[in-house]
Amino acid sequence: MATLFDSLELGALTLPNRVTMAALTRSRAGRDGIPTQLHETYYTQRASLGLIVTEGVFPAVSGRAFPGQPGIETPEQSAGWRRVADSVHKAGGRIFMQVMNGGRLSHTSLLEGAEPVAPSALASGTAVRDFESRKECPVPRALESDEIPRIINEFRQGARNAIDAGLDGVEIHGANGYLLHQFLAPSSNHRDDAYGGTSENRFKLVEEIVRAVAEEIGADRVAIRLSPQNNIQGIEEMDPADVLATYGGLLDATSDLGLAYVSFLHADPTGELVSELVTRARANGRTRVFLNSGFGQVTQHEEAAELMQHGDAVAVGRLTISNPDLVRRWKEELPVTAPDESTFYTGGEKGYTDYPFYRVSS
């Protein structure tokens, strides 16, 4: 039975361990979306993790979800990510970029005047912070059928830009209430065209994006993040049979590609639903599975070790923020530092690059 500290063949990569960094919103970029020296330092500090997955990155500013979010749309943003990737690689690390569109979880003030879009003109009932204050998310504009190719191409081009900037792969964000999750969920997708109604229609856009990105950069460098039944940010997935038909159907439909991995976030990551989805994800013999405990929870060493009995690697969130050397701390059974939640989204070095590596007291 594999442990957290065993290596893992993952698509085009070999990971030295199976403790991976989940994508974590940190809001440290400026309005221009260009990664800075802070990003370079932050990710490089965590190079000993088996794999780093960046915060969610927008491939087009019309899909930005929060202030301080970096992009992968412009040459200047790509150049910033090149510096990050080069530094991580120099330190011996591996890094995927999470690419996302916020959909209705945004505001015109974040989108440089564009309207938030979604599968249907249904507000999330939640709020979002823009560059000035917290605001209610507006009713989005429902995407027209002829706009779907643009959304697909934004993900395709974002993935190409990420690989050209030197990153090792791309994780497509299909979770946590953002645009692709909005298409998957019947509560937010009331369309009556080819992208709504049945479970197969609701996962159609996600499948098309996955295929487009795999065609562009190679399936062995492509992953997807999913959070079935994660009823958050206005999403409701209440029918277990529909959830299985939607997510299981998506995994079956893309199984032929042999993606690098599928990352699952669920409140019960070892329960019946996720176990079935894990089986389907692994059916091609190539795709690996990352497991992650519920949204906002702190994954401790004991839980991570237990998750390894059900998946191939563990996606860890908050403890990778406050412990850049988490793999060493867990392996040597050293104390861990708790994260300071008040600094998660505040900008600057505090709570970002100033967490210390473990040192034995003299």
C-alpha positions as CSV (number, residue, x, y, z in Angstrom):
1,M,0.0,0.0,0.0
2,A,1.5,3.4,-1.0
3,T,2.2,6.1,1.5
4,L,2.2,9.8,1.4
5,F,6.0,9.7,0.9
6,D,6.2,7.3,-2.0
7,S,6.8,8.6,-5.5
8,L,4.0,8.6,-8.1
9,E,4.0,8.4,-11.9
10,L,1.6,11.2,-12.9
11,G,1.1,11.8,-16.6
12,A,4.2,13.3,-17.9
13,L,5.7,13.7,-14.4
14,T,7.2,11.7,-11.6
15,L,6.2,13.1,-8.2
16,P,8.7,12.5,-5.4
17,N,5.8,12.3,-2.8
18,R,2.0,12.3,-2.8
19,V,1.4,15.4,-0.7
20,T,0.2,18.0,-3.2
21,M,-0.8,21.7,-2.7
22,A,-4.4,22.4,-3.6
23,A,-5.3,25.6,-5.4
24,L,-5.7,28.3,-2.8
25,T,-7.0,31.9,-3.4
26,R,-4.5,34.3,-2.0
27,S,-5.3,37.6,-3.8
28,R,-1.7,38.9,-4.1
29,A,-1.7,40.1,-7.7
30,G,-2.5,43.7,-8.8
31,R,-5.3,44.8,-11.0
32,D,-3.1,44.0,-14.0
33,G,-3.2,40.3,-13.0
34,I,0.6,40.0,-13.3
35,P,2.4,37.6,-10.9
36,T,5.0,39.3,-8.8
37,Q,8.2,38.5,-6.9
38,L,5.9,37.6,-4.0
39,H,4.3,34.8,-6.1
40,E,7.7,33.6,-7.1
41,T,8.9,33.4,-3.5
42,Y,5.7,31.8,-2.2
43,Y,5.5,29.0,-4.7
44,T,9.2,28.3,-4.6
45,Q,9.2,28.0,-0.9
46,R,6.8,25.0,-1.4
47,A,8.8,23.2,-4.0
48,S,9.3,20.1,-1.8
49,L,5.6,19.2,-2.2
50,G,4.9,16.5,-4.7
51,L,3.0,18.9,-6.9
52,I,2.0,22.5,-6.5
53,V,-1.3,23.6,-8.0
54,T,-1.5,27.4,-8.3
55,E,-4.4,29.6,-7.2
56,G,-7.2,29.8,-9.8
57,V,-6.0,31.9,-12.8
58,F,-8.2,33.6,-15.3
59,P,-7.6,33.0,-19.0
60,A,-9.6,36.1,-19.9
61,V,-10.3,39.1,-17.7
62,S,-14.0,38.7,-18.6
63,G,-14.0,35.7,-16.2
64,R,-12.1,37.2,-13.3
65,A,-13.7,36.1,-10.0
66,F,-11.9,38.2,-7.3
67,P,-9.5,41.1,-6.8
68,G,-5.8,40.1,-6.7
69,Q,-6.4,37.2,-9.0
70,P,-3.6,36.6,-11.5
71,G,-4.2,36.0,-15.2
72,I,-2.7,34.0,-18.0
73,E,-4.1,36.2,-20.8
74,T,-1.4,38.8,-21.6
75,P,2.3,38.5,-22.5
76,E,3.1,40.4,-19.3
77,Q,1.1,37.8,-17.2
78,S,2.8,35.0,-19.0
79,A,6.2,36.5,-18.4
80,G,5.4,36.7,-14.6
81,W,4.4,33.0,-14.6
82,R,7.6,32.1,-16.5
83,R,9.6,33.6,-13.6
84,V,7.5,31.6,-11.1
85,A,7.8,28.3,-13.0
86,D,11.6,28.7,-13.6
87,S,12.1,29.4,-9.9
88,V,10.0,26.4,-8.8
89,H,11.8,24.1,-11.2
90,K,15.2,25.4,-10.1
91,A,14.2,24.5,-6.5
92,G,13.3,21.0,-7.7
93,G,9.5,21.4,-7.8
94,R,6.7,20.7,-10.1
95,I,3.8,23.1,-10.8
96,F,0.4,23.0,-12.5
97,M,-1.8,26.0,-13.1
98,Q,-5.5,26.0,-12.2
99,V,-7.4,27.7,-14.9
100,M,-10.9,29.0,-14.1
101,N,-13.8,31.3,-15.1
102,G,-15.8,32.8,-12.2
103,G,-19.1,32.9,-14.1
104,R,-21.8,34.5,-12.1
105,L,-19.6,34.7,-9.0
106,S,-18.2,38.1,-10.1
107,H,-19.2,41.7,-10.7
108,T,-19.0,44.1,-13.6
109,S,-16.4,46.1,-11.5
110,L,-14.1,43.1,-11.6
111,L,-14.6,42.5,-15.3
112,E,-13.5,45.9,-16.6
113,G,-17.1,46.6,-17.6
114,A,-18.2,43.2,-18.9
115,E,-21.2,41.5,-17.5
116,P,-20.8,38.3,-15.5
117,V,-22.1,35.3,-17.5
118,A,-23.5,32.0,-16.5
119,P,-25.5,29.1,-18.0
120,S,-28.7,30.8,-17.0
121,A,-29.8,34.2,-15.8
122,L,-29.9,33.1,-12.1
123,A,-28.2,35.1,-9.4
124,S,-26.1,33.1,-6.9
125,G,-27.6,34.9,-3.9
126,T,-24.0,35.5,-2.6
127,A,-21.6,38.4,-2.4
128,V,-18.2,39.0,-3.9
129,R,-15.5,41.5,-3.1
130,D,-14.3,43.8,-5.8
131,F,-11.4,46.3,-5.7
132,E,-13.3,48.6,-3.3
133,S,-15.8,46.7,-1.2
134,R,-18.1,43.7,-0.8
135,K,-21.0,43.7,-3.2
136,E,-23.9,41.4,-4.0
137,C,-23.4,39.2,-7.1
138,P,-25.7,40.5,-9.8
139,V,-28.0,38.5,-12.0
140,P,-25.7,37.2,-14.7
141,R,-26.3,37.2,-18.4
142,A,-27.1,33.8,-19.8
143,L,-24.5,32.7,-22.4
144,E,-25.9,32.4,-25.9
145,S,-25.2,29.1,-27.6
146,D,-22.9,30.8,-30.1
147,E,-20.7,32.1,-27.3
148,I,-19.8,28.7,-26.0
149,P,-16.9,28.2,-28.5
150,R,-15.4,31.4,-27.1
151,I,-15.4,30.0,-23.5
152,I,-13.9,26.8,-24.7
153,N,-11.2,28.6,-26.6
154,E,-10.3,30.8,-23.6
155,F,-9.5,27.7,-21.6
156,R,-7.6,26.2,-24.6
157,Q,-5.5,29.4,-25.0
158,G,-5.0,29.8,-21.3
159,A,-3.6,26.2,-21.1
160,R,-1.3,26.9,-24.1
161,N,-0.1,30.1,-22.5
162,A,0.6,28.2,-19.2
163,I,2.7,25.5,-20.9
164,D,4.5,28.1,-23.0
165,A,5.3,29.9,-19.8
166,G,7.0,26.8,-18.5
167,L,4.4,25.3,-16.2
168,D,4.1,21.5,-16.1
169,G,0.4,21.2,-16.7
170,V,-3.1,22.6,-16.2
171,E,-5.9,21.8,-13.7
172,I,-9.3,22.8,-15.1
173,H,-11.4,24.2,-12.3
174,G,-14.8,22.5,-12.4
175,A,-15.7,23.0,-8.7
176,N,-16.8,25.3,-5.9
177,G,-19.6,27.1,-7.6
178,Y,-17.7,28.7,-10.5
179,L,-18.7,28.7,-14.2
180,L,-18.1,25.0,-15.0
181,H,-19.7,23.9,-11.7
182,Q,-22.6,26.2,-12.6
183,F,-23.1,24.2,-15.9
184,L,-22.9,20.9,-14.1
185,A,-25.5,21.7,-11.4
186,P,-29.3,21.6,-12.1
187,S,-29.9,24.4,-9.7
188,S,-27.9,26.9,-11.7
189,N,-28.3,25.5,-15.2
190,H,-31.9,25.9,-16.5
191,R,-30.9,25.8,-20.2
192,D,-33.0,24.1,-22.8
193,D,-30.4,23.8,-25.5
194,A,-27.6,21.2,-25.9
195,Y,-25.9,22.4,-22.8
196,G,-28.8,22.0,-20.3
197,G,-31.5,19.7,-19.1
198,T,-30.2,16.2,-18.9
199,S,-27.1,15.3,-17.0
200,E,-25.3,14.5,-20.3
201,N,-26.1,18.0,-21.6
202,R,-25.0,19.7,-18.4
203,F,-21.6,18.1,-18.5
204,K,-21.2,18.7,-22.2
205,L,-19.4,22.1,-21.9
206,V,-16.9,20.6,-19.3
207,E,-16.2,17.6,-21.6
208,E,-15.6,19.9,-24.6
209,I,-13.2,22.1,-22.6
210,V,-11.3,19.1,-21.3
211,R,-11.0,17.7,-24.8
212,A,-9.9,21.0,-26.2
213,V,-7.2,21.5,-23.6
214,A,-6.0,17.9,-23.9
215,E,-5.8,18.4,-27.7
216,E,-3.8,21.6,-27.2
217,I,-1.2,20.5,-24.6
218,G,-1.5,16.7,-24.3
219,A,-3.9,14.8,-21.9
220,D,-0.9,13.7,-19.8
221,R,-0.6,17.4,-18.7
222,V,-4.3,18.0,-18.0
223,A,-6.2,17.5,-14.8
224,I,-9.7,18.5,-13.5
225,R,-10.9,19.6,-10.1
226,L,-14.5,18.5,-9.2
227,S,-16.6,19.0,-6.1
228,P,-19.8,17.0,-6.4
229,Q,-22.4,17.9,-3.8
230,N,-20.4,20.8,-2.6
231,N,-23.4,23.0,-2.0
232,I,-21.6,26.3,-1.8
233,Q,-21.8,29.8,-3.4
234,G,-25.4,29.3,-4.5
235,I,-25.0,25.7,-5.9
236,E,-27.3,22.9,-4.9
237,E,-26.8,19.3,-6.0
238,M,-29.4,17.5,-3.9
239,D,-30.3,14.4,-5.9
240,P,-27.7,11.6,-5.4
241,A,-28.7,9.8,-8.6
242,D,-28.4,12.9,-10.7
243,V,-25.0,13.7,-9.1
244,L,-23.7,10.3,-10.0
245,A,-25.1,10.5,-13.5
246,T,-23.5,13.9,-14.1
247,Y,-20.1,13.4,-12.6
248,G,-19.9,9.7,-13.4
249,G,-21.0,10.4,-16.9
250,L,-18.4,13.1,-17.3
251,L,-15.6,10.8,-16.2
252,D,-16.9,8.0,-18.5
253,A,-17.0,10.4,-21.4
254,T,-13.5,11.6,-20.9
255,S,-11.9,8.3,-19.9
256,D,-10.4,7.7,-23.3
257,L,-8.2,10.7,-22.9
258,G,-6.1,9.4,-20.0
259,L,-5.9,12.7,-18.0
260,A,-3.1,13.1,-15.6
261,Y,-5.5,13.2,-12.6
262,V,-8.9,14.0,-11.3
263,S,-9.0,15.9,-8.0
264,F,-12.1,15.4,-5.8
265,L,-13.2,17.7,-3.0
266,H,-16.0,16.3,-0.9
267,A,-17.2,16.3,2.7
268,D,-17.0,12.5,2.7
269,P,-14.1,11.7,0.5
270,T,-14.1,8.0,1.4
271,G,-17.9,7.6,1.1
272,E,-19.9,5.7,-1.5
273,L,-20.3,8.4,-4.0
274,V,-16.7,9.4,-4.2
275,S,-15.6,5.8,-4.2
276,E,-17.7,5.1,-7.3
277,L,-16.3,8.2,-9.0
278,V,-12.7,7.2,-8.1
279,T,-13.3,3.8,-9.7
280,R,-14.6,5.5,-12.9
281,A,-11.7,8.0,-13.0
282,R,-9.2,5.2,-12.7
283,A,-10.9,2.9,-15.2
284,N,-8.5,3.7,-18.0
285,G,-5.5,2.6,-15.9
286,R,-3.7,5.9,-16.4
287,T,-5.6,8.7,-14.6
288,R,-4.7,9.2,-11.0
289,V,-7.0,10.5,-8.2
290,F,-6.3,13.2,-5.7
291,L,-8.6,13.4,-2.6
292,N,-9.4,16.4,-0.5
293,S,-11.5,16.7,2.6
294,G,-14.4,19.2,2.9
295,F,-14.2,22.8,1.8
296,G,-12.5,25.0,4.5
297,Q,-11.3,22.1,6.6
298,V,-7.7,21.6,7.8
299,T,-6.3,18.3,6.5
300,Q,-4.2,16.8,9.3
301,H,-1.5,14.2,8.8
302,E,-3.7,11.3,10.1
303,E,-6.5,12.1,7.8
304,A,-4.1,12.5,4.8
305,A,-2.7,9.1,5.5
306,E,-6.2,7.6,5.6
307,L,-7.1,9.3,2.3
308,M,-4.1,7.6,0.7
309,Q,-5.9,4.3,1.2
310,H,-8.6,5.5,-1.2
311,G,-6.7,7.6,-3.7
312,D,-3.3,8.1,-5.3
313,A,-2.4,11.4,-3.7
314,V,-3.8,14.0,-1.3
315,A,-4.6,17.6,-2.1
316,V,-3.8,19.7,1.0
317,G,-4.9,23.3,1.5
318,R,-4.4,25.4,4.6
319,L,-1.5,23.6,6.1
320,T,0.5,24.2,2.9
321,I,0.0,27.9,3.5
322,S,1.5,27.9,6.9
323,N,4.1,25.1,6.5
324,P,6.1,25.5,3.3
325,D,8.1,22.4,4.4
326,L,4.9,20.3,5.2
327,V,6.3,17.1,3.7
328,R,9.3,17.1,6.0
329,R,7.2,18.0,9.1
330,W,4.8,15.1,8.4
331,K,7.5,12.7,7.5
332,E,9.6,13.4,10.6
333,E,6.5,13.9,12.9
334,L,7.5,17.5,13.6
335,P,5.0,20.2,14.9
336,V,3.0,22.1,12.3
337,T,2.1,25.8,12.3
338,A,-1.5,26.7,12.2
339,P,-2.5,29.2,9.4
340,D,-3.5,32.8,10.2
341,E,-6.9,33.0,8.4
342,S,-7.0,36.8,8.8
343,T,-4.1,37.1,6.3
344,F,-5.5,34.7,3.6
345,Y,-6.6,37.5,1.2
346,T,-5.0,40.7,2.6
347,G,-2.1,41.2,0.2
348,G,1.6,41.6,1.0
349,E,4.2,39.3,2.7
350,K,2.4,38.8,6.0
351,G,0.8,35.4,6.1
352,Y,2.1,34.7,2.6
353,T,5.9,34.4,2.4
354,D,6.8,34.8,6.1
355,Y,5.9,31.4,7.5
356,P,9.1,29.8,8.7
357,F,10.6,26.5,7.8
358,Y,11.1,24.2,10.8
359,R,14.3,24.7,12.7
360,V,15.5,22.7,15.7
361,S,16.0,25.0,18.7
362,S,19.6,25.3,19.8
